[in-house]
């Protein structure tokens, strides 16, 4: 989040070791878990926020409500500029992308790759209309999903280790950074 609209707790990966009494250098890989789009609860800046039908669709399809308060989460395009900084600060070594299935039926899909002043600069990618919740392997994903995920990897410079493709616990593809089999 952005100060002052944040928790007082340290949310960086190094804080896990401090809280658990584990030296940071013993933690190994750091998995950055991100949604396929951006959300925020409450106040604060949100440059890629969608205050339109697409934002409402993301909110509805993604069941985006605060777990404690029940407040609607604000939804927007994936902001790779903010995400790149967060991944660097946390020492992320690989990614898990969640809620990819929520993007079904949205086209084009935009991602923020830069800023001009305070305005995001977007790249547009083709969306997809197919259901992906039964995808068992990288190859089962529509080509447009594959391009979206590869672009995220390219901009962030991090491999994607896992992709969730549906709401069920088993609905994910473990790629190990090389686009492998479903686990």
N, CA and C atoms as an extended XYZ file, in Angstrom:
549
Properties=species:S:1:pos:R:3:atomname:S:1:resname:S:1:resid:I:1 pbc="F F F"
N         0.814       -1.196        0.000 N   UNK     1
C         0.000        0.000        0.000 CA  UNK     1
C         0.850        1.249        0.000 C   UNK     1
N         0.207        2.372        0.057 N   UNK     2
C         0.898        3.653        0.087 CA  UNK     2
C         0.566        4.371        1.385 C   UNK     2
N         1.601        4.902        2.030 N   UNK     3
C         1.443        5.609        3.291 CA  UNK     3
C         0.561        6.835        3.079 C   UNK     3
N        -0.350        7.160        3.959 N   UNK     4
C        -0.631        6.556        5.268 CA  UNK     4
C        -1.732        5.492        5.238 C   UNK     4
N        -2.105        5.012        4.068 N   UNK     5
C        -3.224        4.069        3.931 CA  UNK     5
C        -2.740        2.621        3.994 C   UNK     5
N        -1.941        2.317        4.999 N   UNK     6
C        -1.333        0.989        5.106 CA  UNK     6
C        -1.425        0.465        6.534 C   UNK     6
N        -1.128       -0.805        6.679 N   UNK     7
C        -1.035       -1.415        7.992 CA  UNK     7
C         0.240       -0.938        8.681 C   UNK     7
N         0.270       -0.999        9.992 N   UNK     8
C         1.479       -0.637       10.725 CA  UNK     8
C         2.452       -1.809       10.787 C   UNK     8
N         2.026       -2.982       10.343 N   UNK     9
C         2.887       -4.168       10.340 CA  UNK     9
C         3.838       -4.139        9.149 C   UNK     9
N         5.018       -4.712        9.328 N   UNK    10
C         5.971       -4.833        8.236 CA  UNK    10
C         5.548       -6.012        7.366 C   UNK    10
N         5.261       -5.761        6.106 N   UNK    11
C         4.771       -6.809        5.207 CA  UNK    11
C         5.838       -7.313        4.231 C   UNK    11
N         7.074       -6.871        4.375 N   UNK    12
C         8.133       -7.352        3.493 CA  UNK    12
C         8.567       -8.755        3.902 C   UNK    12
N         9.157       -9.484        2.972 N   UNK    13
C         9.540      -10.872        3.228 CA  UNK    13
C        10.516      -11.006        4.391 C   UNK    13
N        11.388      -10.044        4.590 N   UNK    14
C        12.343      -10.103        5.691 CA  UNK    14
C        11.683      -10.121        7.054 C   UNK    14
N        10.486       -9.557        7.163 N   UNK    15
C         9.772       -9.524        8.442 CA  UNK    15
C         9.298      -10.911        8.865 C   UNK    15
N         9.112      -11.810        7.918 N   UNK    16
C         8.698      -13.174        8.251 CA  UNK    16
C         9.764      -13.828        9.115 C   UNK    16
N        11.008      -13.701        8.698 N   UNK    17
C        12.108      -14.271        9.470 CA  UNK    17
C        12.223      -13.662       10.848 C   UNK    17
N        12.065      -12.353       10.938 N   UNK    18
C        12.133      -11.671       12.231 CA  UNK    18
C        11.039      -12.189       13.151 C   UNK    18
N         9.819      -12.264       12.640 N   UNK    19
C         8.700      -12.726       13.453 CA  UNK    19
C         8.805      -14.183       13.851 C   UNK    19
N         9.406      -15.005       12.994 N   UNK    20
C         9.508      -16.442       13.260 CA  UNK    20
C        10.849      -16.842       13.861 C   UNK    20
N        11.778      -15.894       13.951 N   UNK    21
C        13.093      -16.207       14.500 CA  UNK    21
C        13.973      -16.985       13.531 C   UNK    21
N        13.796      -16.729       12.239 N   UNK    22
C        14.584      -17.412       11.210 CA  UNK    22
C        15.458      -16.373       10.515 C   UNK    22
N        16.766      -16.616       10.406 N   UNK    23
C        17.620      -15.658        9.698 CA  UNK    23
C        17.172      -15.507        8.244 C   UNK    23
N        17.192      -14.286        7.749 N   UNK    24
C        16.719      -14.002        6.398 CA  UNK    24
C        17.444      -14.850        5.352 C   UNK    24
N        18.754      -15.001        5.500 N   UNK    25
C        19.529      -15.733        4.494 CA  UNK    25
C        19.218      -17.231        4.480 C   UNK    25
N        18.471      -17.728        5.451 N   UNK    26
C        18.074      -19.141        5.493 CA  UNK    26
C        16.700      -19.382        4.866 C   UNK    26
N        16.031      -18.318        4.462 N   UNK    27
C        14.661      -18.461        3.971 CA  UNK    27
C        14.584      -19.031        2.558 C   UNK    27
N        15.598      -18.906        1.753 N   UNK    28
C        15.560      -19.467        0.396 CA  UNK    28
C        14.756      -18.610       -0.557 C   UNK    28
N        13.941      -19.266       -1.372 N   UNK    29
C        13.147      -18.556       -2.371 CA  UNK    29
C        12.073      -17.701       -1.711 C   UNK    29
N        11.756      -16.593       -2.371 N   UNK    30
C        10.676      -15.718       -1.916 CA  UNK    30
C         9.617      -15.696       -3.018 C   UNK    30
N         8.450      -16.241       -2.702 N   UNK    31
C         7.353      -16.320       -3.663 CA  UNK    31
C         6.475      -15.082       -3.526 C   UNK    31
N         6.397      -14.301       -4.580 N   UNK    32
C         5.517      -13.137       -4.615 CA  UNK    32
C         4.162      -13.554       -5.156 C   UNK    32
N         3.130      -13.473       -4.337 N   UNK    33
C         1.782      -13.880       -4.742 CA  UNK    33
C         1.009      -12.630       -5.149 C   UNK    33
N         0.593      -12.592       -6.416 N   UNK    34
C        -0.105      -11.421       -6.939 CA  UNK    34
C        -1.347      -11.849       -7.707 C   UNK    34
N        -2.324      -10.980       -7.720 N   UNK    35
C        -3.502      -11.200       -8.558 CA  UNK    35
C        -3.165      -10.803       -9.993 C   UNK    35
N        -3.960      -11.286      -10.925 N   UNK    36
C        -3.778      -10.958      -12.339 CA  UNK    36
C        -4.249       -9.536      -12.649 C   UNK    36
N        -4.796       -8.867      -11.666 N   UNK    37
C        -5.235       -7.474      -11.752 CA  UNK    37
C        -4.967       -6.871      -10.380 C   UNK    37
N        -5.161       -5.571      -10.228 N   UNK    38
C        -4.840       -4.897       -8.972 CA  UNK    38
C        -6.110       -4.593       -8.191 C   UNK    38
N        -6.026       -4.715       -6.854 N   UNK    39
C        -7.149       -4.342       -5.988 CA  UNK    39
C        -6.646       -3.501       -4.825 C   UNK    39
N        -7.585       -2.791       -4.232 N   UNK    40
C        -7.282       -1.987       -3.050 CA  UNK    40
C        -8.561       -1.826       -2.249 C   UNK    40
N        -8.437       -1.891       -0.918 N   UNK    41
C        -9.574       -1.631       -0.032 CA  UNK    41
C        -9.362       -0.267        0.602 C   UNK    41
N       -10.400        0.543        0.610 N   UNK    42
C       -10.333        1.826        1.301 CA  UNK    42
C        -9.694        2.927        0.480 C   UNK    42
N        -9.239        3.949        1.214 N   UNK    43
C        -8.716        5.165        0.592 CA  UNK    43
C        -7.298        4.977        0.082 C   UNK    43
N        -6.847        5.963       -0.655 N   UNK    44
C        -5.479        5.983       -1.138 CA  UNK    44
C        -5.416        6.019       -2.648 C   UNK    44
N        -4.261        6.406       -3.169 N   UNK    45
C        -4.106        6.516       -4.617 CA  UNK    45
C        -4.201        5.154       -5.295 C   UNK    45
N        -4.774        5.154       -6.476 N   UNK    46
C        -4.942        3.922       -7.253 CA  UNK    46
C        -5.004        4.328       -8.722 C   UNK    46
N        -3.837        4.620       -9.325 N   UNK    47
C        -3.800        5.168      -10.683 CA  UNK    47
C        -4.446        4.296      -11.755 C   UNK    47
N        -4.449        2.967      -11.593 N   UNK    48
C        -5.009        2.089      -12.631 CA  UNK    48
C        -6.439        1.653      -12.311 C   UNK    48
N        -7.058        2.302      -11.324 N   UNK    49
C        -8.419        1.930      -10.920 CA  UNK    49
C        -9.398        2.084      -12.083 C   UNK    49
N       -10.312        1.133      -12.161 N   UNK    50
C       -11.356        1.140      -13.191 CA  UNK    50
C       -12.691        1.474      -12.545 C   UNK    50
N       -13.172        2.684      -12.807 N   UNK    51
C       -14.466        3.113      -12.272 CA  UNK    51
C       -15.465        3.019      -13.423 C   UNK    51
N       -15.678        1.800      -13.882 N   UNK    52
C       -16.553        1.565      -15.028 CA  UNK    52
C       -17.051        0.124      -14.992 C   UNK    52
N       -17.655       -0.318      -16.076 N   UNK    53
C       -18.215       -1.673      -16.149 CA  UNK    53
C       -17.137       -2.749      -16.021 C   UNK    53
N       -15.936       -2.481      -16.536 N   UNK    54
C       -14.851       -3.463      -16.421 CA  UNK    54
C       -14.449       -3.625      -14.955 C   UNK    54
N       -14.332       -2.508      -14.236 N   UNK    55
C       -14.021       -2.574      -12.809 CA  UNK    55
C       -15.083       -3.334      -12.035 C   UNK    55
N       -16.343       -3.090      -12.373 N   UNK    56
C       -17.447       -3.808      -11.720 CA  UNK    56
C       -17.397       -5.297      -12.044 C   UNK    56
N       -17.043       -5.624      -13.284 N   UNK    57
C       -16.949       -7.029      -13.685 CA  UNK    57
C       -15.838       -7.737      -12.911 C   UNK    57
N       -14.688       -7.090      -12.772 N   UNK    58
C       -13.596       -7.662      -11.984 CA  UNK    58
C       -14.034       -7.873      -10.540 C   UNK    58
N       -14.718       -6.869       -9.977 N   UNK    59
C       -15.169       -6.949       -8.587 CA  UNK    59
C       -16.139       -8.104       -8.404 C   UNK    59
N       -17.067       -8.255       -9.334 N   UNK    60
C       -18.081       -9.309       -9.226 CA  UNK    60
C       -17.489      -10.693       -9.491 C   UNK    60
N       -16.783      -10.847      -10.628 N   UNK    61
C       -16.209      -12.149      -10.983 CA  UNK    61
C       -15.144      -12.603       -9.993 C   UNK    61
N       -14.431      -11.643       -9.418 N   UNK    62
C       -13.372      -11.973       -8.469 CA  UNK    62
C       -13.827      -12.025       -7.027 C   UNK    62
N       -15.132      -11.774       -6.781 N   UNK    63
C       -15.674      -11.739       -5.409 CA  UNK    63
C       -14.798      -10.854       -4.525 C   UNK    63
N       -14.582       -9.640       -4.987 N   UNK    64
C       -13.652       -8.729       -4.331 CA  UNK    64
C       -14.324       -7.916       -3.227 C   UNK    64
N       -14.353       -8.516       -2.048 N   UNK    65
C       -14.869       -7.886       -0.842 CA  UNK    65
C       -13.840       -8.065        0.260 C   UNK    65
N       -13.656       -7.045        1.090 N   UNK    66
C       -12.744       -7.158        2.216 CA  UNK    66
C       -13.161       -8.298        3.131 C   UNK    66
N       -12.208       -9.120        3.549 N   UNK    67
C       -12.536      -10.308        4.344 CA  UNK    67
C       -13.031       -9.961        5.742 C   UNK    67
N       -12.598       -8.865        6.306 N   UNK    68
C       -13.027       -8.479        7.649 CA  UNK    68
C       -14.233       -7.556        7.614 C   UNK    68
N       -14.161       -6.534        6.778 N   UNK    69
C       -15.211       -5.507        6.763 CA  UNK    69
C       -16.328       -5.796        5.774 C   UNK    69
N       -16.065       -6.622        4.774 N   UNK    70
C       -17.059       -6.870        3.734 CA  UNK    70
C       -17.150       -5.742        2.718 C   UNK    70
N       -16.267       -4.731        2.847 N   UNK    71
C       -16.278       -3.616        1.899 CA  UNK    71
C       -15.834       -4.073        0.518 C   UNK    71
N       -16.427       -3.459       -0.506 N   UNK    72
C       -16.005       -3.757       -1.874 CA  UNK    72
C       -14.562       -3.314       -2.063 C   UNK    72
N       -13.791       -4.171       -2.691 N   UNK    73
C       -12.439       -3.786       -3.063 CA  UNK    73
C       -12.500       -2.995       -4.360 C   UNK    73
N       -11.645       -2.005       -4.468 N   UNK    74
C       -11.497       -1.254       -5.706 CA  UNK    74
C       -10.645       -2.103       -6.650 C   UNK    74
N       -11.017       -2.157       -7.915 N   UNK    75
C       -10.325       -3.014       -8.885 CA  UNK    75
C        -9.760       -2.185      -10.030 C   UNK    75
N        -8.644       -2.635      -10.568 N   UNK    76
C        -8.035       -1.942      -11.694 CA  UNK    76
C        -7.071       -2.827      -12.455 C   UNK    76
N        -6.481       -2.246      -13.483 N   UNK    77
C        -5.510       -2.964      -14.301 CA  UNK    77
C        -4.262       -3.261      -13.490 C   UNK    77
N        -3.548       -4.286      -13.891 N   UNK    78
C        -2.304       -4.664      -13.230 CA  UNK    78
C        -1.282       -3.550      -13.420 C   UNK    78
N        -0.684       -3.118      -12.315 N   UNK    79
C         0.292       -2.032      -12.335 CA  UNK    79
C         1.683       -2.632      -12.150 C   UNK    79
N         2.365       -2.873      -13.258 N   UNK    80
C         3.677       -3.512      -13.199 CA  UNK    80
C         4.763       -2.577      -12.695 C   UNK    80
N         4.530       -1.284      -12.728 N   UNK    81
C         5.502       -0.328      -12.190 CA  UNK    81
C         5.546       -0.463      -10.669 C   UNK    81
N         4.382       -0.397      -10.032 N   UNK    82
C         4.311       -0.563       -8.577 CA  UNK    82
C         4.768       -1.955       -8.179 C   UNK    82
N         4.352       -2.939       -8.957 N   UNK    83
C         4.668       -4.330       -8.653 CA  UNK    83
C         6.169       -4.602       -8.731 C   UNK    83
N         6.827       -4.019       -9.713 N   UNK    84
C         8.276       -4.213       -9.855 CA  UNK    84
C         9.008       -3.678       -8.626 C   UNK    84
N         8.580       -2.524       -8.149 N   UNK    85
C         9.211       -1.954       -6.960 CA  UNK    85
C         8.941       -2.833       -5.739 C   UNK    85
N         7.703       -3.291       -5.582 N   UNK    86
C         7.348       -4.148       -4.444 CA  UNK    86
C         8.146       -5.451       -4.471 C   UNK    86
N         8.294       -6.038       -5.649 N   UNK    87
C         9.059       -7.287       -5.773 CA  UNK    87
C        10.523       -7.065       -5.419 C   UNK    87
N        11.076       -5.950       -5.842 N   UNK    88
C        12.465       -5.625       -5.525 CA  UNK    88
C        12.643       -5.426       -4.019 C   UNK    88
N        11.750       -4.647       -3.411 N   UNK    89
C        11.843       -4.392       -1.970 CA  UNK    89
C        11.731       -5.673       -1.147 C   UNK    89
N        10.889       -6.598       -1.588 N   UNK    90
C        10.651       -7.832       -0.844 CA  UNK    90
C        11.635       -8.943       -1.214 C   UNK    90
N        12.468       -8.726       -2.210 N   UNK    91
C        13.412       -9.761       -2.616 CA  UNK    91
C        12.741      -10.956       -3.270 C   UNK    91
N        11.654      -10.710       -3.989 N   UNK    92
C        10.904      -11.792       -4.636 CA  UNK    92
C        11.787      -12.479       -5.678 C   UNK    92
N        11.763      -13.816       -5.672 N   UNK    93
C        12.550      -14.587       -6.634 CA  UNK    93
C        11.687      -15.283       -7.683 C   UNK    93
N        10.394      -15.465       -7.397 N   UNK    94
C         9.470      -16.061       -8.362 CA  UNK    94
C         8.052      -15.653       -8.003 C   UNK    94
N         7.140      -15.829       -8.958 N   UNK    95
C         5.774      -15.332       -8.805 CA  UNK    95
C         4.737      -16.446       -8.806 C   UNK    95
N         3.654      -16.201       -8.103 N   UNK    96
C         2.426      -16.986       -8.219 CA  UNK    96
C         1.349      -15.992       -8.638 C   UNK    96
N         0.709      -16.240       -9.763 N   UNK    97
C        -0.339      -15.360      -10.280 CA  UNK    97
C        -1.685      -15.985       -9.942 C   UNK    97
N        -2.513      -15.248       -9.211 N   UNK    98
C        -3.830      -15.758       -8.834 CA  UNK    98
C        -4.922      -15.059       -9.636 C   UNK    98
N        -6.076      -15.692       -9.668 N   UNK    99
C        -7.289      -15.132      -10.262 CA  UNK    99
C        -7.169      -14.789      -11.744 C   UNK    99
N        -6.351      -15.537      -12.472 N   UNK   100
C        -6.262      -15.314      -13.916 CA  UNK   100
C        -7.621      -15.530      -14.572 C   UNK   100
N        -8.390      -16.480      -14.052 N   UNK   101
C        -9.714      -16.800      -14.600 CA  UNK   101
C       -10.690      -15.633      -14.534 C   UNK   101
N       -10.468      -14.705      -13.608 N   UNK   102
C       -11.363      -13.553      -13.440 CA  UNK   102
C       -11.317      -12.638      -14.667 C   UNK   102
N       -10.229      -12.677      -15.419 N   UNK   103
C       -10.092      -11.826      -16.606 CA  UNK   103
C       -10.876      -12.343      -17.811 C   UNK   103
N       -11.493      -13.516      -17.687 N   UNK   104
C       -12.273      -14.087      -18.793 CA  UNK   104
C       -13.345      -13.091      -19.247 C   UNK   104
N       -13.438      -12.902      -20.548 N   UNK   105
C       -14.465      -12.035      -21.114 CA  UNK   105
C       -14.100      -10.564      -21.154 C   UNK   105
N       -12.893      -10.212      -20.750 N   UNK   106
C       -12.447       -8.817      -20.788 CA  UNK   106
C       -11.413       -8.681      -21.903 C   UNK   106
N       -11.672       -7.785      -22.838 N   UNK   107
C       -10.742       -7.563      -23.934 CA  UNK   107
C       -10.914       -6.143      -24.464 C   UNK   107
N        -9.831       -5.427      -24.632 N   UNK   108
C        -8.466       -5.833      -24.349 CA  UNK   108
C        -8.182       -5.805      -22.848 C   UNK   108
N        -7.086       -6.454      -22.470 N   UNK   109
C        -6.584       -6.392      -21.099 CA  UNK   109
C        -5.408       -5.426      -21.120 C   UNK   109
N        -5.420       -4.483      -20.191 N   UNK   110
C        -4.346       -3.492      -20.145 CA  UNK   110
C        -3.426       -3.766      -18.960 C   UNK   110
N        -2.152       -3.409      -19.138 N   UNK   111
C        -1.189       -3.450      -18.042 CA  UNK   111
C        -0.410       -2.138      -18.053 C   UNK   111
N        -0.210       -1.577      -16.867 N   UNK   112
C         0.572       -0.349      -16.746 CA  UNK   112
C         2.049       -0.728      -16.729 C   UNK   112
N         2.807       -0.188      -17.681 N   UNK   113
C         4.224       -0.520      -17.804 CA  UNK   113
C         5.137        0.678      -17.541 C   UNK   113
N         4.547        1.860      -17.373 N   UNK   114
C         5.330        3.073      -17.146 CA  UNK   114
C         4.375        4.155      -16.663 C   UNK   114
N         4.935        5.312      -16.332 N   UNK   115
C         4.143        6.482      -15.965 CA  UNK   115
C         4.668        7.696      -16.703 C   UNK   115
N         3.756        8.558      -17.100 N   UNK   116
C         4.085        9.895      -17.599 CA  UNK   116
C         3.461       10.840      -16.603 C   UNK   116
N         4.298       11.464      -15.799 N   UNK   117
C         3.773       12.246      -14.681 CA  UNK   117
C         3.094       11.289      -13.727 C   UNK   117
N         1.831       11.569      -13.413 N   UNK   118
C         1.095       10.669      -12.516 CA  UNK   118
C         0.113        9.773      -13.270 C   UNK   118
N         0.236        9.731      -14.601 N   UNK   119
C        -0.681        8.929      -15.420 CA  UNK   119
C        -0.008        7.644      -15.909 C   UNK   119
N        -0.684        6.506      -15.737 N   UNK   120
C        -0.109        5.251      -16.216 CA  UNK   120
C        -0.053        5.180      -17.741 C   UNK   120
N         0.989        4.534      -18.238 N   UNK   121
C         1.132        4.234      -19.662 CA  UNK   121
C         0.814        2.748      -19.804 C   UNK   121
N        -0.175        2.446      -20.635 N   UNK   122
C        -0.661        1.072      -20.763 CA  UNK   122
C        -0.181        0.391      -22.032 C   UNK   122
N        -0.011       -0.917      -21.917 N   UNK   123
C         0.078       -1.795      -23.076 CA  UNK   123
C        -1.229       -2.566      -23.106 C   UNK   123
N        -1.745       -2.806      -24.299 N   UNK   124
C        -2.979       -3.578      -24.448 CA  UNK   124
C        -2.659       -4.954      -25.006 C   UNK   124
N        -3.276       -5.959      -24.401 N   UNK   125
C        -3.131       -7.342      -24.854 CA  UNK   125
C        -4.514       -7.914      -25.112 C   UNK   125
N        -4.584       -8.872      -26.004 N   UNK   126
C        -5.866       -9.521      -26.275 CA  UNK   126
C        -6.351      -10.258      -25.037 C   UNK   126
N        -7.661      -10.206      -24.823 N   UNK   127
C        -8.275      -10.962      -23.746 CA  UNK   127
C        -8.607      -12.366      -24.214 C   UNK   127
N        -9.392      -13.079      -23.402 N   UNK   128
C        -9.792      -14.435      -23.764 CA  UNK   128
C       -11.230      -14.660      -23.333 C   UNK   128
N       -11.925      -15.520      -24.057 N   UNK   129
C       -13.324      -15.802      -23.740 CA  UNK   129
C       -13.527      -17.238      -23.263 C   UNK   129
N       -12.487      -18.052      -23.373 N   UNK   130
C       -12.580      -19.450      -22.978 CA  UNK   130
C       -12.480      -19.607      -21.466 C   UNK   130
N       -13.160      -20.619      -20.935 N   UNK   131
C       -13.004      -20.969      -19.530 CA  UNK   131
C       -11.642      -21.640      -19.373 C   UNK   131
N       -10.905      -21.265      -18.339 N   UNK   132
C        -9.573      -21.848      -18.142 CA  UNK   132
C        -9.487      -22.679      -16.867 C   UNK   132
N       -10.591      -22.834      -16.150 N   UNK   133
C       -10.528      -23.510      -14.854 CA  UNK   133
C       -10.180      -24.997      -14.938 C   UNK   133
N       -10.222      -25.574      -16.132 N   UNK   134
C        -9.829      -26.976      -16.309 CA  UNK   134
C        -8.429      -27.112      -16.927 C   UNK   134
N        -7.760      -25.997      -17.138 N   UNK   135
C        -6.413      -26.050      -17.720 CA  UNK   135
C        -5.480      -26.794      -16.772 C   UNK   135
N        -4.817      -27.814      -17.284 N   UNK   136
C        -3.924      -28.630      -16.472 CA  UNK   136
C        -2.454      -28.334      -16.743 C   UNK   136
N        -2.167      -27.728      -17.897 N   UNK   137
C        -0.797      -27.434      -18.283 CA  UNK   137
C        -0.746      -26.060      -18.934 C   UNK   137
N         0.437      -25.509      -18.988 N   UNK   138
C         0.650      -24.225      -19.657 CA  UNK   138
C         0.041      -24.251      -21.052 C   UNK   138
N         0.252      -25.338      -21.767 N   UNK   139
C        -0.214      -25.472      -23.146 CA  UNK   139
C        -1.734      -25.440      -23.255 C   UNK   139
N        -2.448      -25.723      -22.157 N   UNK   140
C        -3.913      -25.699      -22.162 CA  UNK   140
C        -4.479      -24.283      -22.095 C   UNK   140
N        -3.655      -23.329      -21.715 N   UNK   141
C        -4.114      -21.940      -21.624 CA  UNK   141
C        -4.238      -21.339      -23.017 C   UNK   141
N        -5.232      -20.467      -23.227 N   UNK   142
C        -5.314      -19.762      -24.510 CA  UNK   142
C        -4.019      -18.986      -24.767 C   UNK   142
N        -3.658      -18.848      -26.019 N   UNK   143
C        -2.420      -18.132      -26.386 CA  UNK   143
C        -2.407      -16.723      -25.805 C   UNK   143
N        -3.578      -16.077      -25.731 N   UNK   144
C        -3.628      -14.717      -25.177 CA  UNK   144
C        -3.264      -14.721      -23.691 C   UNK   144
N        -3.652      -15.746      -22.946 N   UNK   145
C        -3.247      -15.873      -21.532 CA  UNK   145
C        -1.741      -16.064      -21.438 C   UNK   145
N        -1.210      -16.917      -22.296 N   UNK   146
C         0.232      -17.162      -22.295 CA  UNK   146
C         1.004      -15.873      -22.574 C   UNK   146
N         0.525      -15.086      -23.544 N   UNK   147
C         1.198      -13.818      -23.866 CA  UNK   147
C         1.129      -12.848      -22.690 C   UNK   147
N        -0.024      -12.791      -22.021 N   UNK   148
C        -0.198      -11.923      -20.848 CA  UNK   148
C         0.806      -12.309      -19.764 C   UNK   148
N         0.884      -13.589      -19.463 N   UNK   149
C         1.787      -14.067      -18.416 CA  UNK   149
C         3.253      -13.858      -18.793 C   UNK   149
N         3.598      -14.098      -20.046 N   UNK   150
C         4.976      -13.882      -20.492 CA  UNK   150
C         5.351      -12.408      -20.417 C   UNK   150
N         4.392      -11.530      -20.673 N   UNK   151
C         4.679      -10.094      -20.584 CA  UNK   151
C         4.940       -9.693      -19.137 C   UNK   151
N         4.167      -10.261      -18.205 N   UNK   152
C         4.402      -10.001      -16.782 CA  UNK   152
C         5.807      -10.461      -16.408 C   UNK   152
N         6.176      -11.671      -16.809 N   UNK   153
C         7.525      -12.181      -16.542 CA  UNK   153
C         8.585      -11.254      -17.135 C   UNK   153
N         8.359      -10.815      -18.363 N   UNK   154
C         9.334       -9.976      -19.045 CA  UNK   154
C         9.547       -8.633      -18.378 C   UNK   154
N         8.468       -7.977      -18.008 N   UNK   155
C         8.584       -6.653      -17.383 CA  UNK   155
C         9.176       -6.765      -15.980 C   UNK   155
N         8.729       -7.748      -15.211 N   UNK   156
C         9.212       -7.889      -13.835 CA  UNK   156
C        10.560       -8.592      -13.756 C   UNK   156
N        10.931       -9.319      -14.807 N   UNK   157
C        12.195      -10.046      -14.789 CA  UNK   157
C        12.186      -11.200      -13.803 C   UNK   157
N        11.010      -11.780      -13.577 N   UNK   158
C        10.860      -12.882      -12.622 CA  UNK   158
C        10.075      -14.019      -13.270 C   UNK   158
N        10.445      -15.271      -12.962 N   UNK   159
C         9.683      -16.393      -13.506 CA  UNK   159
C         8.376      -16.609      -12.749 C   UNK   159
N         7.375      -17.099      -13.457 N   UNK   160
C         6.107      -17.464      -12.824 CA  UNK   160
C         6.190      -18.937      -12.447 C   UNK   160
N         6.045      -19.219      -11.158 N   UNK   161
C         6.135      -20.590      -10.649 CA  UNK   161
C         4.774      -21.269      -10.586 C   UNK   161
N         3.707      -20.467      -10.449 N   UNK   162
C         2.376      -21.050      -10.320 CA  UNK   162
C         1.327      -20.069      -10.824 C   UNK   162
N         0.245      -20.625      -11.390 N   UNK   163
C        -0.864      -19.823      -11.912 CA  UNK   163
C        -2.153      -20.435      -11.409 C   UNK   163
N        -2.997      -19.638      -10.736 N   UNK   164
C        -4.313      -20.171      -10.378 CA  UNK   164
C        -5.268      -19.862      -11.519 C   UNK   164
N        -6.053      -20.889      -11.889 N   UNK   165
C        -6.931      -20.782      -13.052 CA  UNK   165
C        -8.404      -20.944      -12.690 C   UNK   165
N        -8.711      -20.996      -11.402 N   UNK   166
C       -10.089      -21.151      -10.948 CA  UNK   166
C       -10.157      -21.070       -9.437 C   UNK   166
N       -11.379      -21.105       -8.919 N   UNK   167
C       -11.592      -20.943       -7.479 CA  UNK   167
C       -11.289      -22.205       -6.674 C   UNK   167
N       -11.303      -23.351       -7.309 N   UNK   168
C       -11.059      -24.601       -6.586 CA  UNK   168
C        -9.585      -24.747       -6.223 C   UNK   168
N        -9.331      -25.399       -5.100 N   UNK   169
C        -7.968      -25.587       -4.614 CA  UNK   169
C        -7.057      -26.240       -5.665 C   UNK   169
N        -7.598      -27.186       -6.418 N   UNK   170
C        -6.807      -27.913       -7.412 CA  UNK   170
C        -6.634      -27.145       -8.721 C   UNK   170
N        -7.310      -26.029       -8.862 N   UNK   171
C        -7.301      -25.281      -10.126 CA  UNK   171
C        -6.079      -24.373      -10.222 C   UNK   171
N        -4.928      -25.002      -10.364 N   UNK   172
C        -3.711      -24.228      -10.569 CA  UNK   172
C        -2.728      -25.023      -11.415 C   UNK   172
N        -1.834      -24.298      -12.022 N   UNK   173
C        -0.781      -24.892      -12.838 CA  UNK   173
C         0.544      -24.517      -12.196 C   UNK   173
N         1.323      -25.522      -11.849 N   UNK   174
C         2.657      -25.284      -11.305 CA  UNK   174
C         3.632      -25.316      -12.471 C   UNK   174
N         4.315      -24.212      -12.684 N   UNK   175
C         5.181      -24.115      -13.856 CA  UNK   175
C         6.659      -24.249      -13.520 C   UNK   175
N         7.023      -24.012      -12.270 N   UNK   176
C         8.439      -24.018      -11.878 CA  UNK   176
C         9.266      -23.083      -12.759 C   UNK   176
N         8.619      -22.048      -13.257 N   UNK   177
C         9.317      -21.078      -14.085 CA  UNK   177
C         9.561      -21.543      -15.511 C   UNK   177
N         9.142      -22.776      -15.824 N   UNK   178
C         9.367      -23.269      -17.187 CA  UNK   178
C         8.084      -23.783      -17.824 C   UNK   178
N         6.962      -23.346      -17.301 N   UNK   179
C         5.655      -23.632      -17.884 CA  UNK   179
C         5.374      -25.127      -17.968 C   UNK   179
N         5.337      -25.751      -16.771 N   UNK   180
C         5.178      -27.200      -16.670 CA  UNK   180
C         3.782      -27.698      -16.403 C   UNK   180
N         3.658      -28.760      -15.633 N   UNK   181
C         2.430      -29.512      -15.406 CA  UNK   181
C         1.624      -28.978      -14.230 C   UNK   181
N         0.333      -29.262      -14.242 N   UNK   182
C        -0.563      -28.947      -13.133 CA  UNK   182
C        -0.238      -29.872      -11.969 C   UNK   182
N        -0.305      -29.357      -10.732 N   UNK   183
C        -0.076      -30.208       -9.554 CA  UNK   183
C        -1.369      -30.445       -8.828 C   UNK   183
